[in-house]
Amino acid sequence: MEENDFVSIWLEESGNPAIEELTQLNLEVAGKATKALADKVLSENDLAISLDINPDEIKRWLTGRHTFSVKILKEISATLVM
């Protein structure tokens, strides 16, 4: 694909609505997960231990810097619903 093609130029100027929507959804999920942790009086580290996941990975999820997979959403939900 050419570097200066119409689509590349448009995406650079306009952004990608699908990516922006996914980013917004990730931030919403992260906010809800953070609130659920606070409601249960659990820390990010507690969640990391429950899920057997590196605490840094949890931090990336909860700050919205990492995309949630369906699998991990189910695991987080099961952990927080207890």
Buried (B, 14 or more C-beta within 10 A) or exposed (E): EEEEEEEEEEEEEEEEEEEEEEBEEBEEBBEEBBEBBEEBEBEBEBBBBBBEBEBEBBBBBBEBEBEBEEEBEEBBEEBBEE
